[in-house]
């Protein structure tokens, strides 16, 4: 995280520093953050504090739910990619169809509820 010297800020640490993403969100909102609000870096790069890369959640539970949704999506996409790569290993069309219909189809039919 990027720290900025701001001694009088309500969230300043004991050395007078505040995380930059807090200041960026607060400037955009026109107010201080409420206790419990959580800022999320969309691209997960903690020093990318552009306003378009930040999301504000009301509390830790909402932020955690967001991460769980993202994890499910990533896990499913990764499974789909691995299944596709597995199917490409087979040389004949018949082998590819067999792999897709007998082995991989259940993976693609799995629904992710978001």
Residue pairs with C-beta under 8 A, 6 or more apart in sequence:
1 19
1 20
1 21
1 46
1 47
2 19
2 20
2 21
2 46
2 47
2 49
3 13
3 17
3 18
3 19
3 20
4 17
4 18
4 19
4 20
4 23
5 16
5 17
6 12
6 16
6 17
6 18
6 23
7 16
9 18
9 23
9 32
10 32
11 18
11 19
11 22
11 32
11 33
12 18
20 47
20 49
21 39
21 41
21 46
21 49
21 54
22 33
22 39
24 49
24 50
24 51
24 54
25 33
25 39
25 51
25 54
25 56
26 32
26 33
28 51
29 56
33 39
33 56
36 58
36 59
36 60
37 56
37 57
37 58
37 59
38 56
38 57
38 58
38 59
38 60
38 62
38 63
39 54
39 55
39 56
39 57
40 54
40 55
40 56
40 57
40 63
40 66
41 48
41 49
41 53
41 54
42 52
42 53
42 54
42 55
43 53
45 53
55 66
57 63
57 66
69 114
72 112
72 114
73 112
73 114
76 110
76 112
79 107
79 110
80 107
80 108
83 104
83 107
83 108
86 99
86 103
86 104
87 96
87 99
87 100
87 104
88 96
90 96
90 98
90 99
